[in-house]
Amino acid sequence: MAAERKTGRLSFDSDLAANDQLFTLLRGGWKKDLCRICRWELFESEDQPEHGTGYTNGRDWVCIECYEKFLKGPDFFASAHPEIT
């Protein structure tokens, strides 16, 4: 895993670390984090694989359940009530 020095954003593309002025290689990579929506703990585990699967934008993590419920649909943020924001 590589971390962008300026923003702290993470990437699974470890080849980015070849540019050591912009990126830092994180040895051992990601240890654990929380789902940005429900705070479910995400971590690598062989006996609890549901905790080790999620989605990331390189900075924040979302568990599978929240992704399916809230972010998967193309028009999730569109509303039938435009006056409600």
PDB file with SEQRES, HELIX, SHEET and CRYST1 records, atoms N, CA, C and O in Angstrom:
SEQRES   1 A   85  MET ALA ALA GLU ARG LYS THR GLY ARG LEU SER PHE ASP          
SEQRES   2 A   85  SER ASP LEU ALA ALA ASN ASP GLN LEU PHE THR LEU LEU          
SEQRES   3 A   85  ARG GLY GLY TRP LYS LYS ASP LEU CYS ARG ILE CYS ARG          
SEQRES   4 A   85  TRP GLU LEU PHE GLU SER GLU ASP GLN PRO GLU HIS GLY          
SEQRES   5 A   85  THR GLY TYR THR ASN GLY ARG ASP TRP VAL CYS ILE GLU          
SEQRES   6 A   85  CYS TYR GLU LYS PHE LEU LYS GLY PRO ASP PHE PHE ALA          
SEQRES   7 A   85  SER ALA HIS PRO GLU ILE THR                                  
HELIX    1 AA1 SER A   14  ALA A   18  5                                   5    
HELIX    2 AA2 PRO A   49  GLY A   52  5                                   4    
HELIX    3 AA3 ILE A   64  CYS A   66  1                                   3    
HELIX    4 AA4 TYR A   67  LEU A   71  3                                   5    
SHEET    1 AA1 3 LEU A  10  SER A  11  0                                        
SHEET    2 AA1 3 ALA A   2  GLU A   4 -1                                        
SHEET    3 AA1 3 PHE A  23  LEU A  25 -1                                        
SHEET    1 AA2 2 LYS A  32  LEU A  34  0                                        
SHEET    2 AA2 2 GLU A  41  PHE A  43 -1                                        
SHEET    1 AA3 2 GLY A  54  THR A  56  0                                        
SHEET    2 AA3 2 TRP A  61  CYS A  63 -1                                        
CRYST1    1.000    1.000    1.000  90.00  90.00  90.00 P 1           1          
ATOM      1  N   MET A   1       0.846  -1.158   0.000  1.00  0.00           N  
ATOM      2  CA  MET A   1       0.000   0.000   0.000  1.00  0.00           C  
ATOM      3  C   MET A   1       0.902   1.234   0.000  1.00  0.00           C  
ATOM      4  O   MET A   1       1.954   1.244   0.639  1.00  0.00           O  
ATOM      5  N   ALA A   2       0.486   2.259  -0.712  1.00  0.00           N  
ATOM      6  CA  ALA A   2       1.230   3.518  -0.792  1.00  0.00           C  
ATOM      7  C   ALA A   2       0.367   4.653  -0.258  1.00  0.00           C  
ATOM      8  O   ALA A   2      -0.843   4.690  -0.485  1.00  0.00           O  
ATOM      9  N   ALA A   3       1.004   5.578   0.454  1.00  0.00           N  
ATOM     10  CA  ALA A   3       0.305   6.750   0.983  1.00  0.00           C  
ATOM     11  C   ALA A   3       0.847   7.994   0.297  1.00  0.00           C  
ATOM     12  O   ALA A   3       2.059   8.191   0.209  1.00  0.00           O  
ATOM     13  N   GLU A   4      -0.058   8.827  -0.184  1.00  0.00           N  
ATOM     14  CA  GLU A   4       0.341  10.093  -0.786  1.00  0.00           C  
ATOM     15  C   GLU A   4       0.790  11.024   0.339  1.00  0.00           C  
ATOM     16  O   GLU A   4       0.048  11.250   1.296  1.00  0.00           O  
ATOM     17  N   ARG A   5       1.982  11.553   0.225  1.00  0.00           N  
ATOM     18  CA  ARG A   5       2.564  12.369   1.305  1.00  0.00           C  
ATOM     19  C   ARG A   5       1.736  13.621   1.600  1.00  0.00           C  
ATOM     20  O   ARG A   5       1.533  13.966   2.764  1.00  0.00           O  
ATOM     21  N   LYS A   6       1.267  14.289   0.579  1.00  0.00           N  
ATOM     22  CA  LYS A   6       0.579  15.570   0.754  1.00  0.00           C  
ATOM     23  C   LYS A   6      -0.803  15.416   1.391  1.00  0.00           C  
ATOM     24  O   LYS A   6      -1.174  16.204   2.261  1.00  0.00           O  
ATOM     25  N   THR A   7      -1.568  14.405   0.962  1.00  0.00           N  
ATOM     26  CA  THR A   7      -2.959  14.269   1.404  1.00  0.00           C  
ATOM     27  C   THR A   7      -3.194  13.124   2.377  1.00  0.00           C  
ATOM     28  O   THR A   7      -4.190  13.125   3.100  1.00  0.00           O  
ATOM     29  N   GLY A   8      -2.289  12.144   2.409  1.00  0.00           N  
ATOM     30  CA  GLY A   8      -2.493  10.967   3.248  1.00  0.00           C  
ATOM     31  C   GLY A   8      -3.393   9.931   2.624  1.00  0.00           C  
ATOM     32  O   GLY A   8      -3.670   8.902   3.240  1.00  0.00           O  
ATOM     33  N   ARG A   9      -3.863  10.182   1.393  1.00  0.00           N  
ATOM     34  CA  ARG A   9      -4.728   9.207   0.720  1.00  0.00           C  
ATOM     35  C   ARG A   9      -3.951   7.929   0.457  1.00  0.00           C  
ATOM     36  O   ARG A   9      -2.741   7.958   0.230  1.00  0.00           O  
ATOM     37  N   LEU A  10      -4.663   6.804   0.489  1.00  0.00           N  
ATOM     38  CA  LEU A  10      -4.042   5.492   0.338  1.00  0.00           C  
ATOM     39  C   LEU A  10      -4.363   4.886  -1.009  1.00  0.00           C  
ATOM     40  O   LEU A  10      -5.419   5.141  -1.588  1.00  0.00           O  
ATOM     41  N   SER A  11      -3.434   4.074  -1.501  1.00  0.00           N  
ATOM     42  CA  SER A  11      -3.649   3.343  -2.742  1.00  0.00           C  
ATOM     43  C   SER A  11      -3.082   1.943  -2.581  1.00  0.00           C  
ATOM     44  O   SER A  11      -2.064   1.755  -1.916  1.00  0.00           O  
ATOM     45  N   PHE A  12      -3.730   0.973  -3.179  1.00  0.00           N  
ATOM     46  CA  PHE A  12      -3.215  -0.386  -3.167  1.00  0.00           C  
ATOM     47  C   PHE A  12      -2.163  -0.593  -4.251  1.00  0.00           C  
ATOM     48  O   PHE A  12      -1.561  -1.664  -4.325  1.00  0.00           O  
ATOM     49  N   ASP A  13      -1.935   0.399  -5.080  1.00  0.00           N  
ATOM     50  CA  ASP A  13      -0.926   0.322  -6.133  1.00  0.00           C  
ATOM     51  C   ASP A  13       0.433   0.663  -5.531  1.00  0.00           C  
ATOM     52  O   ASP A  13       0.810   1.833  -5.467  1.00  0.00           O  
ATOM     53  N   SER A  14       1.160  -0.344  -5.094  1.00  0.00           N  
ATOM     54  CA  SER A  14       2.449  -0.113  -4.441  1.00  0.00           C  
ATOM     55  C   SER A  14       3.508   0.406  -5.407  1.00  0.00           C  
ATOM     56  O   SER A  14       4.556   0.881  -4.968  1.00  0.00           O  
ATOM     57  N   ASP A  15       3.256   0.325  -6.716  1.00  0.00           N  
ATOM     58  CA  ASP A  15       4.195   0.889  -7.699  1.00  0.00           C  
ATOM     59  C   ASP A  15       4.305   2.407  -7.561  1.00  0.00           C  
ATOM     60  O   ASP A  15       5.309   2.993  -7.968  1.00  0.00           O  
ATOM     61  N   LEU A  16       3.290   3.041  -6.996  1.00  0.00           N  
ATOM     62  CA  LEU A  16       3.337   4.487  -6.779  1.00  0.00           C  
ATOM     63  C   LEU A  16       4.484   4.883  -5.865  1.00  0.00           C  
ATOM     64  O   LEU A  16       5.019   5.986  -5.982  1.00  0.00           O  
ATOM     65  N   ALA A  17       4.864   4.001  -4.961  1.00  0.00           N  
ATOM     66  CA  ALA A  17       5.928   4.292  -4.001  1.00  0.00           C  
ATOM     67  C   ALA A  17       7.283   4.461  -4.682  1.00  0.00           C  
ATOM     68  O   ALA A  17       8.234   4.918  -4.048  1.00  0.00           O  
ATOM     69  N   ALA A  18       7.387   4.105  -5.950  1.00  0.00           N  
ATOM     70  CA  ALA A  18       8.633   4.338  -6.684  1.00  0.00           C  
ATOM     71  C   ALA A  18       8.931   5.830  -6.754  1.00  0.00           C  
ATOM     72  O   ALA A  18      10.093   6.226  -6.846  1.00  0.00           O  
ATOM     73  N   ASN A  19       7.899   6.657  -6.711  1.00  0.00           N  
ATOM     74  CA  ASN A  19       8.072   8.110  -6.669  1.00  0.00           C  
ATOM     75  C   ASN A  19       8.065   8.519  -5.199  1.00  0.00           C  
ATOM     76  O   ASN A  19       7.038   8.945  -4.670  1.00  0.00           O  
ATOM     77  N   ASP A  20       9.216   8.388  -4.547  1.00  0.00           N  
ATOM     78  CA  ASP A  20       9.273   8.600  -3.102  1.00  0.00           C  
ATOM     79  C   ASP A  20       9.156  10.059  -2.684  1.00  0.00           C  
ATOM     80  O   ASP A  20       9.094  10.344  -1.488  1.00  0.00           O  
ATOM     81  N   GLN A  21       9.125  10.982  -3.626  1.00  0.00           N  
ATOM     82  CA  GLN A  21       8.880  12.383  -3.276  1.00  0.00           C  
ATOM     83  C   GLN A  21       7.396  12.638  -3.055  1.00  0.00           C  
ATOM     84  O   GLN A  21       7.020  13.528  -2.292  1.00  0.00           O  
ATOM     85  N   LEU A  22       6.549  11.850  -3.728  1.00  0.00           N  
ATOM     86  CA  LEU A  22       5.101  12.031  -3.613  1.00  0.00           C  
ATOM     87  C   LEU A  22       4.425  10.969  -2.749  1.00  0.00           C  
ATOM     88  O   LEU A  22       3.372  11.220  -2.163  1.00  0.00           O  
ATOM     89  N   PHE A  23       5.032   9.781  -2.669  1.00  0.00           N  
ATOM     90  CA  PHE A  23       4.390   8.658  -1.982  1.00  0.00           C  
ATOM     91  C   PHE A  23       5.329   7.978  -1.008  1.00  0.00           C  
ATOM     92  O   PHE A  23       6.550   8.015  -1.163  1.00  0.00           O  
ATOM     93  N   THR A  24       4.730   7.348   0.010  1.00  0.00           N  
ATOM     94  CA  THR A  24       5.465   6.554   0.975  1.00  0.00           C  
ATOM     95  C   THR A  24       4.921   5.135   0.932  1.00  0.00           C  
ATOM     96  O   THR A  24       3.707   4.937   0.960  1.00  0.00           O  
ATOM     97  N   LEU A  25       5.800   4.151   0.864  1.00  0.00           N  
ATOM     98  CA  LEU A  25       5.374   2.759   0.908  1.00  0.00           C  
ATOM     99  C   LEU A  25       5.068   2.401   2.353  1.00  0.00           C  
ATOM    100  O   LEU A  25       5.908   2.583   3.233  1.00  0.00           O  
ATOM    101  N   LEU A  26       3.871   1.892   2.597  1.00  0.00           N  
ATOM    102  CA  LEU A  26       3.472   1.481   3.937  1.00  0.00           C  
ATOM    103  C   LEU A  26       3.711  -0.013   4.068  1.00  0.00           C  
ATOM    104  O   LEU A  26       2.937  -0.815   3.546  1.00  0.00           O  
ATOM    105  N   ARG A  27       4.751  -0.384   4.744  1.00  0.00           N  
ATOM    106  CA  ARG A  27       5.069  -1.804   4.935  1.00  0.00           C  
ATOM    107  C   ARG A  27       4.038  -2.415   5.867  1.00  0.00           C  
ATOM    108  O   ARG A  27       3.719  -1.853   6.915  1.00  0.00           O  
ATOM    109  N   GLY A  28       3.523  -3.567   5.476  1.00  0.00           N  
ATOM    110  CA  GLY A  28       2.469  -4.203   6.258  1.00  0.00           C  
ATOM    111  C   GLY A  28       1.098  -3.667   5.898  1.00  0.00           C  
ATOM    112  O   GLY A  28       0.079  -4.270   6.235  1.00  0.00           O  
ATOM    113  N   GLY A  29       1.071  -2.519   5.204  1.00  0.00           N  
ATOM    114  CA  GLY A  29      -0.160  -1.961   4.670  1.00  0.00           C  
ATOM    115  C   GLY A  29      -1.235  -1.655   5.689  1.00  0.00           C  
ATOM    116  O   GLY A  29      -0.960  -1.240   6.815  1.00  0.00           O  
ATOM    117  N   TRP A  30      -2.434  -1.864   5.274  1.00  0.00           N  
ATOM    118  CA  TRP A  30      -3.634  -1.528   6.013  1.00  0.00           C  
ATOM    119  C   TRP A  30      -3.827  -2.512   7.159  1.00  0.00           C  
ATOM    120  O   TRP A  30      -3.767  -3.723   6.951  1.00  0.00           O  
ATOM    121  N   LYS A  31      -4.054  -2.013   8.346  1.00  0.00           N  
ATOM    122  CA  LYS A  31      -4.291  -2.876   9.510  1.00  0.00           C  
ATOM    123  C   LYS A  31      -5.775  -2.949   9.852  1.00  0.00           C  
ATOM    124  O   LYS A  31      -6.343  -4.039   9.925  1.00  0.00           O  
ATOM    125  N   LYS A  32      -6.406  -1.796  10.063  1.00  0.00           N  
ATOM    126  CA  LYS A  32      -7.845  -1.785  10.328  1.00  0.00           C  
ATOM    127  C   LYS A  32      -8.366  -0.366  10.140  1.00  0.00           C  
ATOM    128  O   LYS A  32      -7.608   0.604  10.152  1.00  0.00           O  
ATOM    129  N   ASP A  33      -9.665  -0.276   9.968  1.00  0.00           N  
ATOM    130  CA  ASP A  33     -10.338   1.007   9.815  1.00  0.00           C  
ATOM    131  C   ASP A  33     -11.802   0.793  10.131  1.00  0.00           C  
ATOM    132  O   ASP A  33     -12.233  -0.327  10.402  1.00  0.00           O  
ATOM    133  N   LEU A  34     -12.563   1.869  10.095  1.00  0.00           N  
ATOM    134  CA  LEU A  34     -13.993   1.803  10.362  1.00  0.00           C  
ATOM    135  C   LEU A  34     -14.762   2.220   9.119  1.00  0.00           C  
ATOM    136  O   LEU A  34     -14.316   3.076   8.355  1.00  0.00           O  
ATOM    137  N   CYS A  35     -15.930   1.602   8.925  1.00  0.00           N  
ATOM    138  CA  CYS A  35     -16.817   2.018   7.845  1.00  0.00           C  
ATOM    139  C   CYS A  35     -17.181   3.476   8.105  1.00  0.00           C  
ATOM    140  O   CYS A  35     -17.561   3.837   9.219  1.00  0.00           O  
ATOM    141  N   ARG A  36     -17.067   4.294   7.096  1.00  0.00           N  
ATOM    142  CA  ARG A  36     -17.330   5.731   7.214  1.00  0.00           C  
ATOM    143  C   ARG A  36     -18.793   6.012   7.562  1.00  0.00           C  
ATOM    144  O   ARG A  36     -19.102   7.060   8.129  1.00  0.00           O  
ATOM    145  N   ILE A  37     -19.693   5.089   7.229  1.00  0.00           N  
ATOM    146  CA  ILE A  37     -21.122   5.305   7.448  1.00  0.00           C  
ATOM    147  C   ILE A  37     -21.583   4.725   8.786  1.00  0.00           C  
ATOM    148  O   ILE A  37     -22.158   5.449   9.599  1.00  0.00           O  
ATOM    149  N   CYS A  38     -21.342   3.434   9.029  1.00  0.00           N  
ATOM    150  CA  CYS A  38     -21.909   2.774  10.215  1.00  0.00           C  
ATOM    151  C   CYS A  38     -20.884   2.484  11.315  1.00  0.00           C  
ATOM    152  O   CYS A  38     -21.252   2.036  12.401  1.00  0.00           O  
ATOM    153  N   ARG A  39     -19.616   2.734  11.040  1.00  0.00           N  
ATOM    154  CA  ARG A  39     -18.526   2.532  11.998  1.00  0.00           C  
ATOM    155  C   ARG A  39     -18.203   1.055  12.245  1.00  0.00           C  
ATOM    156  O   ARG A  39     -17.553   0.728  13.238  1.00  0.00           O  
ATOM    157  N   TRP A  40     -18.649   0.155  11.352  1.00  0.00           N  
ATOM    158  CA  TRP A  40     -18.312  -1.269  11.422  1.00  0.00           C  
ATOM    159  C   TRP A  40     -16.805  -1.388  11.293  1.00  0.00           C  
ATOM    160  O   TRP A  40     -16.204  -0.731  10.443  1.00  0.00           O  
ATOM    161  N   GLU A  41     -16.187  -2.214  12.121  1.00  0.00           N  
ATOM    162  CA  GLU A  41     -14.734  -2.354  12.079  1.00  0.00           C  
ATOM    163  C   GLU A  41     -14.325  -3.260  10.919  1.00  0.00           C  
ATOM    164  O   GLU A  41     -14.812  -4.382  10.784  1.00  0.00           O  
ATOM    165  N   LEU A  42     -13.434  -2.752  10.100  1.00  0.00           N  
ATOM    166  CA  LEU A  42     -12.885  -3.495   8.965  1.00  0.00           C  
ATOM    167  C   LEU A  42     -11.430  -3.815   9.283  1.00  0.00           C  
ATOM    168  O   LEU A  42     -10.652  -2.928   9.637  1.00  0.00           O  
ATOM    169  N   PHE A  43     -11.070  -5.091   9.153  1.00  0.00           N  
ATOM    170  CA  PHE A  43      -9.696  -5.517   9.400  1.00  0.00           C  
ATOM    171  C   PHE A  43      -9.462  -6.843   8.698  1.00  0.00           C  
ATOM    172  O   PHE A  43     -10.413  -7.539   8.344  1.00  0.00           O  
ATOM    173  N   GLU A  44      -8.216  -7.190   8.498  1.00  0.00           N  
ATOM    174  CA  GLU A  44      -7.871  -8.441   7.847  1.00  0.00           C  
ATOM    175  C   GLU A  44      -8.005  -9.580   8.839  1.00  0.00           C  
ATOM    176  O   GLU A  44      -7.405  -9.548   9.914  1.00  0.00           O  
ATOM    177  N   SER A  45      -8.795 -10.591   8.480  1.00  0.00           N  
ATOM    178  CA  SER A  45      -9.018 -11.721   9.374  1.00  0.00           C  
ATOM    179  C   SER A  45      -9.369 -12.955   8.559  1.00  0.00           C  
ATOM    180  O   SER A  45     -10.242 -12.912   7.691  1.00  0.00           O  
ATOM    181  N   GLU A  46      -8.684 -14.051   8.844  1.00  0.00           N  
ATOM    182  CA  GLU A  46      -8.994 -15.302   8.148  1.00  0.00           C  
ATOM    183  C   GLU A  46     -10.252 -15.956   8.693  1.00  0.00           C  
ATOM    184  O   GLU A  46     -10.991 -16.588   7.938  1.00  0.00           O  
ATOM    185  N   ASP A  47     -10.516 -15.818  10.001  1.00  0.00           N  
ATOM    186  CA  ASP A  47     -11.682 -16.476  10.591  1.00  0.00           C  
ATOM    187  C   ASP A  47     -12.932 -15.596  10.603  1.00  0.00           C  
ATOM    188  O   ASP A  47     -14.014 -16.082  10.933  1.00  0.00           O  
ATOM    189  N   GLN A  48     -12.809 -14.303  10.247  1.00  0.00           N  
ATOM    190  CA  GLN A  48     -13.958 -13.405  10.142  1.00  0.00           C  
ATOM    191  C   GLN A  48     -13.858 -12.620   8.822  1.00  0.00           C  
ATOM    192  O   GLN A  48     -13.652 -11.407   8.840  1.00  0.00           O  
ATOM    193  N   PRO A  49     -14.000 -13.301   7.696  1.00  0.00           N  
ATOM    194  CA  PRO A  49     -13.766 -12.635   6.407  1.00  0.00           C  
ATOM    195  C   PRO A  49     -14.705 -11.471   6.130  1.00  0.00           C  
ATOM    196  O   PRO A  49     -14.363 -10.592   5.339  1.00  0.00           O  
ATOM    197  N   GLU A  50     -15.881 -11.438   6.758  1.00  0.00           N  
ATOM    198  CA  GLU A  50     -16.809 -10.329   6.534  1.00  0.00           C  
ATOM    199  C   GLU A  50     -16.224  -9.000   7.018  1.00  0.00           C  
ATOM    200  O   GLU A  50     -16.643  -7.938   6.557  1.00  0.00           O  
ATOM    201  N   HIS A  51     -15.277  -9.048   7.925  1.00  0.00           N  
ATOM    202  CA  HIS A  51     -14.639  -7.824   8.415  1.00  0.00           C  
ATOM    203  C   HIS A  51     -13.533  -7.347   7.481  1.00  0.00           C  
ATOM    204  O   HIS A  51     -13.078  -6.210   7.604  1.00  0.00           O  
ATOM    205  N   GLY A  52     -13.095  -8.182   6.560  1.00  0.00           N  
ATOM    206  CA  GLY A  52     -11.971  -7.836   5.705  1.00  0.00           C  
ATOM    207  C   GLY A  52     -12.348  -7.417   4.309  1.00  0.00           C  
ATOM    208  O   GLY A  52     -11.477  -7.294   3.447  1.00  0.00           O  
ATOM    209  N   THR A  53     -13.625  -7.194   4.062  1.00  0.00           N  
ATOM    210  CA  THR A  53     -14.067  -6.827   2.720  1.00  0.00           C  
ATOM    211  C   THR A  53     -14.820  -5.511   2.775  1.00  0.00           C  
ATOM    212  O   THR A  53     -15.747  -5.350   3.569  1.00  0.00           O  
ATOM    213  N   GLY A  54     -14.424  -4.578   1.936  1.00  0.00           N  
ATOM    214  CA  GLY A  54     -15.087  -3.285   1.884  1.00  0.00           C  
ATOM    215  C   GLY A  54     -14.671  -2.522   0.649  1.00  0.00           C  
ATOM    216  O   GLY A  54     -13.968  -3.051  -0.212  1.00  0.00           O  
ATOM    217  N   TYR A  55     -15.099  -1.300   0.564  1.00  0.00           N  
ATOM    218  CA  TYR A  55     -14.791  -0.427  -0.562  1.00  0.00           C  
ATOM    219  C   TYR A  55     -14.058   0.798  -0.041  1.00  0.00           C  
ATOM    220  O   TYR A  55     -14.326   1.266   1.065  1.00  0.00           O  
ATOM    221  N   THR A  56     -13.137   1.311  -0.834  1.00  0.00           N  
ATOM    222  CA  THR A  56     -12.422   2.517  -0.435  1.00  0.00           C  
ATOM    223  C   THR A  56     -12.236   3.437  -1.619  1.00  0.00           C  
ATOM    224  O   THR A  56     -12.190   3.000  -2.769  1.00  0.00           O  
ATOM    225  N   ASN A  57     -12.132   4.717  -1.320  1.00  0.00           N  
ATOM    226  CA  ASN A  57     -11.791   5.708  -2.319  1.00  0.00           C  
ATOM    227  C   ASN A  57     -10.329   6.106  -2.169  1.00  0.00           C  
ATOM    228  O   ASN A  57      -9.886   7.087  -2.765  1.00  0.00           O  
ATOM    229  N   GLY A  58      -9.583   5.352  -1.378  1.00  0.00           N  
ATOM    230  CA  GLY A  58      -8.188   5.637  -1.114  1.00  0.00           C  
ATOM    231  C   GLY A  58      -7.994   6.396   0.185  1.00  0.00           C  
ATOM    232  O   GLY A  58      -6.862   6.613   0.619  1.00  0.00           O  
ATOM    233  N   ARG A  59      -9.073   6.794   0.796  1.00  0.00           N  
ATOM    234  CA  ARG A  59      -8.987   7.513   2.071  1.00  0.00           C  
ATOM    235  C   ARG A  59      -9.995   6.983   3.084  1.00  0.00           C  
ATOM    236  O   ARG A  59      -9.633   6.704   4.227  1.00  0.00           O  
ATOM    237  N   ASP A  60     -11.245   6.841   2.681  1.00  0.00           N  
ATOM    238  CA  ASP A  60     -12.312   6.367   3.554  1.00  0.00           C  
ATOM    239  C   ASP A  60     -12.743   4.969   3.132  1.00  0.00           C  
ATOM    240  O   ASP A  60     -12.648   4.606   1.959  1.00  0.00           O  
ATOM    241  N   TRP A  61     -13.218   4.191   4.100  1.00  0.00           N  
ATOM    242  CA  TRP A  61     -13.707   2.837   3.850  1.00  0.00           C  
ATOM    243  C   TRP A  61     -15.207   2.765   4.074  1.00  0.00           C  
ATOM    244  O   TRP A  61     -15.754   3.483   4.912  1.00  0.00           O  
ATOM    245  N   VAL A  62     -15.873   1.889   3.316  1.00  0.00           N  
ATOM    246  CA  VAL A  62     -17.301   1.616   3.472  1.00  0.00           C  
ATOM    247  C   VAL A  62     -17.467   0.103   3.455  1.00  0.00           C  
ATOM    248  O   VAL A  62     -16.929  -0.576   2.581  1.00  0.00           O  
ATOM    249  N   CYS A  63     -18.214  -0.423   4.424  1.00  0.00           N  
ATOM    250  CA  CYS A  63     -18.449  -1.868   4.468  1.00  0.00           C  
ATOM    251  C   CYS A  63     -19.376  -2.283   3.324  1.00  0.00           C  
ATOM    252  O   CYS A  63     -20.035  -1.447   2.705  1.00  0.00           O  
ATOM    253  N   ILE A  64     -19.413  -3.573   3.061  1.00  0.00           N  
ATOM    254  CA  ILE A  64     -20.244  -4.118   1.979  1.00  0.00           C  
ATOM    255  C   ILE A  64     -21.713  -3.758   2.171  1.00  0.00           C  
ATOM    256  O   ILE A  64     -22.381  -3.353   1.219  1.00  0.00           O  
ATOM    257  N   GLU A  65     -22.220  -3.903   3.393  1.00  0.00           N  
ATOM    258  CA  GLU A  65     -23.635  -3.644   3.661  1.00  0.00           C  
ATOM    259  C   GLU A  65     -24.005  -2.190   3.366  1.00  0.00           C  
ATOM    260  O   GLU A  65     -25.017  -1.936   2.712  1.00  0.00           O  
ATOM    261  N   CYS A  66     -23.203  -1.236   3.837  1.00  0.00           N  
ATOM    262  CA  CYS A  66     -23.496   0.183   3.582  1.00  0.00           C  
ATOM    263  C   CYS A  66     -23.363   0.514   2.105  1.00  0.00           C  
ATOM    264  O   CYS A  66     -24.130   1.315   1.572  1.00  0.00           O  
ATOM    265  N   TYR A  67     -22.393  -0.098   1.446  1.00  0.00           N  
ATOM    266  CA  TYR A  67     -22.251   0.127   0.012  1.00  0.00           C  
ATOM    267  C   TYR A  67     -23.510  -0.320  -0.718  1.00  0.00           C  
ATOM    268  O   TYR A  67     -24.046   0.411  -1.552  1.00  0.00           O  
ATOM    269  N   GLU A  68     -23.978  -1.517  -0.404  1.00  0.00           N  
ATOM    270  CA  GLU A  68     -25.183  -2.051  -1.058  1.00  0.00           C  
ATOM    271  C   GLU A  68     -26.409  -1.199  -0.748  1.00  0.00           C  
ATOM    272  O   GLU A  68     -27.217  -0.936  -1.639  1.00  0.00           O  
ATOM    273  N   LYS A  69     -26.560  -0.763   0.504  1.00  0.00           N  
ATOM    274  CA  LYS A  69     -27.741  -0.008   0.921  1.00  0.00           C  
ATOM    275  C   LYS A  69     -27.734   1.437   0.429  1.00  0.00           C  
ATOM    276  O   LYS A  69     -28.772   1.961   0.026  1.00  0.00           O  
ATOM    277  N   PHE A  70     -26.576   2.077   0.461  1.00  0.00           N  
ATOM    278  CA  PHE A  70     -26.548   3.517   0.278  1.00  0.00           C  
ATOM    279  C   PHE A  70     -25.814   4.032  -0.958  1.00  0.00           C  
ATOM    280  O   PHE A  70     -26.141   5.112  -1.450  1.00  0.00           O  
ATOM    281  N   LEU A  71     -24.846   3.303  -1.466  1.00  0.00           N  
ATOM    282  CA  LEU A  71     -24.000   3.879  -2.513  1.00  0.00           C  
ATOM    283  C   LEU A  71     -24.043   3.174  -3.855  1.00  0.00           C  
ATOM    284  O   LEU A  71     -23.584   3.740  -4.847  1.00  0.00           O  
ATOM    285  N   LYS A  72     -24.565   1.983  -3.926  1.00  0.00           N  
ATOM    286  CA  LYS A  72     -24.528   1.199  -5.156  1.00  0.00           C  
ATOM    287  C   LYS A  72     -25.381   1.794  -6.274  1.00  0.00           C  
ATOM    288  O   LYS A  72     -24.955   1.820  -7.429  1.00  0.00           O  
ATOM    289  N   GLY A  73     -26.558   2.263  -5.947  1.00  0.00           N  
ATOM    290  CA  GLY A  73     -27.466   2.782  -6.965  1.00  0.00           C  
ATOM    291  C   GLY A  73     -26.934   4.037  -7.628  1.00  0.00           C  
ATOM    292  O   GLY A  73     -26.326   4.874  -6.960  1.00  0.00           O  
ATOM    293  N   PRO A  74     -27.144   4.187  -8.915  1.00  0.00           N  
ATOM    294  CA  PRO A  74     -26.605   5.347  -9.630  1.00  0.00           C  
ATOM    295  C   PRO A  74     -27.247   6.670  -9.219  1.00  0.00           C  
ATOM    296  O   PRO A  74     -26.629   7.724  -9.369  1.00  0.00           O  
ATOM    297  N   ASP A  75     -28.474   6.635  -8.703  1.00  0.00           N  
ATOM    298  CA  ASP A  75     -29.171   7.868  -8.355  1.00  0.00           C  
ATOM    299  C   ASP A  75     -29.461   7.956  -6.860  1.00  0.00           C  
ATOM    300  O   ASP A  75     -30.489   8.500  -6.457  1.00  0.00           O  
ATOM    301  N   PHE A  76     -28.570   7.431  -6.045  1.00  0.00           N  
ATOM    302  CA  PHE A  76     -28.836   7.414  -4.613  1.00  0.00           C  
ATOM    303  C   PHE A  76     -29.115   8.801  -4.058  1.00  0.00           C  
ATOM    304  O   PHE A  76     -30.017   8.957  -3.235  1.00  0.00           O  
ATOM    305  N   PHE A  77     -28.371   9.806  -4.482  1.00  0.00           N  
ATOM    306  CA  PHE A  77     -28.526  11.137  -3.927  1.00  0.00           C  
ATOM    307  C   PHE A  77     -29.604  11.959  -4.623  1.00  0.00           C  
ATOM    308  O   PHE A  77     -29.900  13.079  -4.206  1.00  0.00           O  
ATOM    309  N   ALA A  78     -30.192  11.405  -5.683  1.00  0.00           N  
ATOM    310  CA  ALA A  78     -31.309  12.079  -6.330  1.00  0.00           C  
ATOM    311  C   ALA A  78     -32.536  11.910  -5.430  1.00  0.00           C  
ATOM    312  O   ALA A  78     -32.687  10.883  -4.768  1.00  0.00           O  
ATOM    313  N   SER A  79     -33.377  12.883  -5.410  1.00  0.00           N  
ATOM    314  CA  SER A  79     -34.526  12.833  -4.516  1.00  0.00           C  
ATOM    315  C   SER A  79     -35.806  13.123  -5.264  1.00  0.00           C  
ATOM    316  O   SER A  79     -35.820  13.907  -6.213  1.00  0.00           O  
ATOM    317  N   ALA A  80     -36.890  12.484  -4.830  1.00  0.00           N  
ATOM    318  CA  ALA A  80     -38.204  12.770  -5.385  1.00  0.00           C  
ATOM    319  C   ALA A  80     -38.742  14.088  -4.798  1.00  0.00           C  
ATOM    320  O   ALA A  80     -39.739  14.632  -5.274  1.00  0.00           O  
ATOM    321  N   HIS A  81     -38.064  14.584  -3.764  1.00  0.00           N  
ATOM    322  CA  HIS A  81     -38.465  15.818  -3.077  1.00  0.00           C  
ATOM    323  C   HIS A  81     -37.326  16.831  -3.193  1.00  0.00           C  
ATOM    324  O   HIS A  81     -36.497  16.914  -2.287  1.00  0.00           O  
ATOM    325  N   PRO A  82     -37.261  17.604  -4.278  1.00  0.00           N  
ATOM    326  CA  PRO A  82     -36.116  18.486  -4.499  1.00  0.00           C  
ATOM    327  C   PRO A  82     -35.949  19.574  -3.437  1.00  0.00           C  
ATOM    328  O   PRO A  82     -34.863  20.140  -3.309  1.00  0.00           O  
ATOM    329  N   GLU A  83     -37.003  19.878  -2.673  1.00  0.00           N  
ATOM    330  CA  GLU A  83     -36.877  20.895  -1.652  1.00  0.00           C  
ATOM    331  C   GLU A  83     -36.121  20.385  -0.413  1.00  0.00           C  
ATOM    332  O   GLU A  83     -35.678  21.176   0.420  1.00  0.00           O  
ATOM    333  N   ILE A  84     -35.981  19.058  -0.303  1.00  0.00           N  
ATOM    334  CA  ILE A  84     -35.231  18.469   0.815  1.00  0.00           C  
ATOM    335  C   ILE A  84     -33.803  18.251   0.352  1.00  0.00           C  
ATOM    336  O   ILE A  84     -33.558  17.631  -0.682  1.00  0.00           O  
ATOM    337  N   THR A  85     -32.874  18.764   1.123  1.00  0.00           N  
ATOM    338  CA  THR A  85     -31.468  18.584   0.747  1.00  0.00           C  
ATOM    339  C   THR A  85     -30.724  17.832   1.812  1.00  0.00           C  
ATOM    340  O   THR A  85     -29.527  17.585   1.672  1.00  0.00           O  
TER     341      THR A  85                                                      
END                                                                             
